[in-house]
């Protein structure tokens, strides 16, 4: 790839869409595909991909948004740490407005807590160097995508013997979450668009259980419009040919075995928790990462007293069902009314990868709410209209 425009050409998109329409005609049934990653969800809405697909294809939005899956209890723990005397609490901007049970990090900062937004965990380590008389805590969030940077930061802190630095680890693992989804009888899926960023780290091989144990096809996908369309076409091909395999559309980035250096750092610094509480999905065994005993001095959960309580979501909020793919954002009664990016009730409206944020930001609610796959429409093989892709 030389230029990103290569992956946004309308003519190529139209050609793929014609092939998708042909495959849909051969299947003659509605198809439900889950895009696991929140980054894919936002690309789908940004470029209007769902609107130009045949109506027999329904895209289901998965739990691949790291801020969205954070339960209220863990947010309350983070806020409790930030309110300790002599603490500088560092976090990514996405987490600032996520509501806990009583307040958010942004509100806690307004009330006097020293909470700072950073772009990487290394930024928080620099804050610790600059403030040796303060305890600096980094709010470590994310799937395997961001876990390596956290691990390398802890290794750097250990090498420099920086004792006023720690992490509040909330890293989660994608494979246990996918297993929990596949075991959910309320969710019937025909295939998966696999997460590209996570797969850069773990590779494509760990998804073999999806095809071997659950007989579902999965295609690891990039994030540009043509990436996603090609991945959907590859999935439909598998369904037409009655295959269930792990395929890698994003082979310019993703390797079968993943990034060995990143995986080694994760395994050195982190251990797998016995269980971790996910918003909407509940406790999932072996789905979170905690800091190894060897690096216990950098574990904020050991340095500070935290409430460590489970807190129920707001009764009106449907983030849990949206994260499980059971509901769409527009089926939540508070979506776009009581719950907006300025006044969020749930995490899906806050994060830059949240499904509710995507629906709200790109203003496609009225169109999508009218879509139905209960009846198979006539799908033609005539040239399709231009897709509206641009290089913006």
N, C-alpha and C positions, 0 to 999 in steps of 0.2 A: 504494500500500500504506500503510495507516494502522497496522495492528497485525500482528505476525508470526503471530498466531493464524489469520489469514485463509488462511495457507498450510499449516495443520495440521488442517483440519476433516475429521473421519472421513467425514461424509456425502459430501463432494466427492471424497474419495479412493475411496470405494466406487463412485461413478459412473464415475470414470476407469477403475477396475479392470474394471468390466463391459465398457467399451468396448475395453479392452486384450484381454480374453478373446475378444470377438467377432473382433477382428483376428487373433488367434492361430489361431482356427478357420479363418479364410480362408487363412492362410499354410500351415497343415498341415505344418509342418516346424520343427525346433528352430532357435532364433535365438540368436546370440551377440552381445552388445552390450558394448563396452568403455566404462566410465566412466574417462576419462583422469585426472581430478583426485583426489588423495587425500582432499580435503574431501568430495567426493561419496561416496567409499567409506565414510567414517565416518558420513555422514548415512544412507546406505543401511542400515548395520548398527544405528545408533542407533534408527531408527524401524522396523526389521524389514521393510524394503521387499522385499528379495529373497525372503523367506519367503511373502509374500502375492501375489507375481506367479505367473502360470501357470508350471508346471514346464517348459514348452517354451522359456522365456526363461532364458538363463544370462547372468549379469553377470560380465564379466571385468575385473579390476582393473588399471589402467594404471600408467605410470611417472610420474604427476604429483605425486610427493612429493619436494620438492627435497632434503631430507636423505637420503632413501632412495637416490637415484641417485648420491650422492657416493662415489667409490671410496676404498678404503683409502689409496692413495698420496697423495691430496689431503689426507686427514685427518692423515696423518703429516707432511705439509708444514706444516699449521696448527699441529700440536703442536710442531714444530721451531721455528717462529717464536715461539710462546708461551714457549719455554724460553730465549730469548735474554735476556741480562742487560739490565736497564733497560726491558723491554717490559711494557706492560699490554695483554693480549689480550682483546678484547671480542667476545662471541658471543651469538646467540640461545640460549635454554635447550635447544631441541631437539637442538642439536649437542653438548651437553656429554657425553652418555653414549654417543655413537656410537663403537664400538671401532675404533681404528686397528690397525696390525699388531702393536703391542706394548702400547699403552696407550690411554686416552681423554683428552679434555680435562679431564674431571672428576678422573681419577686424576693427571694432570699438575698440576692445581691442588693436590691433596692433597700432592704431592711438592714444592711450593714455588713453582710458576709463578703469576704474578699474572694470573689469568683471571677475568673478570667477566661476568656475564649482563646483557644489556641488552634493552630492548624495541624499540629502533629504532637505526639508524645515527647519528641525531642525538644519542642518549644517549652514544655512544662519542666523538663530537666534543666534547661537554661534558667528558668525562673528560680529553680532550687539553687543553682550556682550563685545567682545574683542576690539571693535572700537566705544566707546561711542561718539566720536566726529564726526563720519561719519553717513550718512543716508544709511542704508542697505535696498535694495529692492530685493525681491525674485520674479522671473518670474514663476508664478504658472500656470502650464499647465496640461492638461489631462482630461479624462472623470471622472466619479464617482469613478474610481479606485484610483486616487491620491488625489481627493478632501478631503477625511477624514484627510490625513496627513497634508494638508494645514490648515484645520479647527483647528485641535488640536494644531498646531504651533501658530496660532493666539490666541487661548485660553491660551496657555502657556505665550505668550508675554504679554497678558493682565494681567495675574496673577502676572507676575514679574514686570509689569509696565515699560516695555522696550519701550521707546518712539521714538527711532531712527530706528525703524523697520517697514516695510510695504510690502504689496504684490501687484503685478500687476496681477490681476486675469483674467485668460483666460480659466478657467474650462468650459467644455461643457458637454451636456447631451445626452446620446445615444438614448433615446426614440424619441425625436423630430426629430433627424436625420433619424431614420428608417422610421418614418412617411413620411418625405420628399422624401425619396427614393421610398417608395411604391406608392406615388402619382405621380411619374415621369412616364409618358406614354412611354418613350423611353426605360425603363428598365423592361423587363418581366422576373420574377423569379418564380421558383417553390417551393423554400424553403430557409431557413436560417440555417446556423451553428451559433448559438448565442455566443456572447463573454463571455468567462469564467471569466476574471478578473473583468470586470464591474459587472457581475452577483454575484460575491462574496459579493459585497456591496449592490446592489439593489435587489438581489434575482431573481427568475424566473417568479414570478407573473406579473411584469409590462409588459411582452411580450404578455399577453393574447390578446391585441388588434390586434396583427398580425394574429392570428388564427380566432378571432371572427369578426373583421371588414374587413379584407383583404383575409380571407380564404387561408392563407399560413401556412404551418407547420414550426416550429422552434425547434431546439434541441440545448440546451446550452451545450457546449463542453469543455473538457479539451484540453491540448496542446500537449500531447504526440501522436505519430503516431496511436496507437490503439484507443486512445480517438477520434481522428478525423475520422478514418475509421468507428468506431462504430456509431458515430453521423450521418455520411452519410447513413449508413445502416438503422438507425432508421428513418431518413427522407424518404428514399425510401419505407420503410414499410408503413409509413403513406400514401404516394402517392398511393401505390398499394391497400391499404385498403380504399382509398378515405376518409382519416381522415385529419383534420387540428387541431393540438393540440400543446401545449407547453410541451416539454419533457425535462428532465434534465439528460443528460448523466454524468455530472460533479457533481453528488450528493455527492461525497466524500468531496467536498469543498462548493458547492453552496446550499443554503437553499431557500425554496420558498419565504420567507419573507425577505431574505437578512440579513445583519449585523445591528442589531438594534442600537448598540452603534455608529457605523460609521455614520448611517443615522441621528441620533440625533445630532451629531456634525456638519454635513453638514447643517442641517436645522437651527441650532443655529447661525452659523457664516455667512451663505450665503443666499441670496435671488435670485430668478430667474429673469433674465433680460427679458425685453419685447421682445427683439430680439437680435440675435448675428450673425455676418457675418462669414460664413464658406467658405473656399476655395472650389470652384467648385459647392457648393450647394447654395451659396448666403445667404441672410438673412433668418434665420429660427426662427419663433416666439418661445419664451420661451425655448430657447435651450442653454443658457449660465448662468453662476453664477456670481453674484457680491457680494461684501461684505456688510453685513447688516449695517444700520446706527449706530447701537450700537457699532460697531467696526470700525467706519469711520476713526479713527486715524491710522489704519493699511492699509488703502486703498491708494495705490500709485496713482490711477487715480485722487484722490482728493488732494494729496500732491504736484503733479507735473503737469506742463502744457505739454500736449501731442498734437501732430498734429491731431489725431483722424480723419484721412482721409481714404477713400476707394481708393485702388490702384489696377489697373488692372494687371493681370498676364502677363508674357512674352508671346508674340504672338505665339512663337514656342512651348511653354510648354503646355502639355496636362494633367497636374496633376488633373485639375478639372474634366475632363471626366473620368480619371482613378479612382478617388475617388468615382464617381457616379456609377462605374461599367460599363460604356458605352464603354470604350476602354481598351485594355490591354497595358502594358508598351511598348511592342515591336511595337505597332502601332503608337507610338510617333516618329516623324522623328529625334528628337535630342537624343533619348535614346541611351546611350552607345557611342555616338560620341561627340557632344558638351556638353551633360549632363552626367556627371559621378560623383561618390562620391567625387572626388577631385575637380571637377569644376561643382557643381550642379546648374541647372537653376531652378528647382522646388523642392518642399519639399519632394516629394515621393522618391527622390533619396538620401535624406540626412538621414532621420530618420531610426533608427534600426528596425522600424516596417513598413516602407514604401514598397509598392508593387514594385516600380522600383528598390529599393535597394535589394529586395529579388531576382528579376530576374537577376540583375547584379551580385550579390554576389555568387549565386549558379550556374551560368553559364548554365541555362537550356533554353536559348532563342531559339536556333536552333530547339530543339525538340518541344517546345510548339507552336512556330509560325507555324509549319506544321500541328498541330492538327486541325481537323475540325469535326463539329457535324452535318453537313448538310446532311450526309447520314449515316444511321444506319449500323454499321458493324456487322458482325456475332460475337456473344458473346458465347463462349463455356463455358461449366461447367467443363472442365478438370482442373487438378491442375495447378495453376499459378506458375511462377518462383519466386525464393526467392526475397524479397522486398528490400534488401540492408539496412535494419535497423540495427543499431548497438547501443552500449551503449556509443558512443562518445558524 
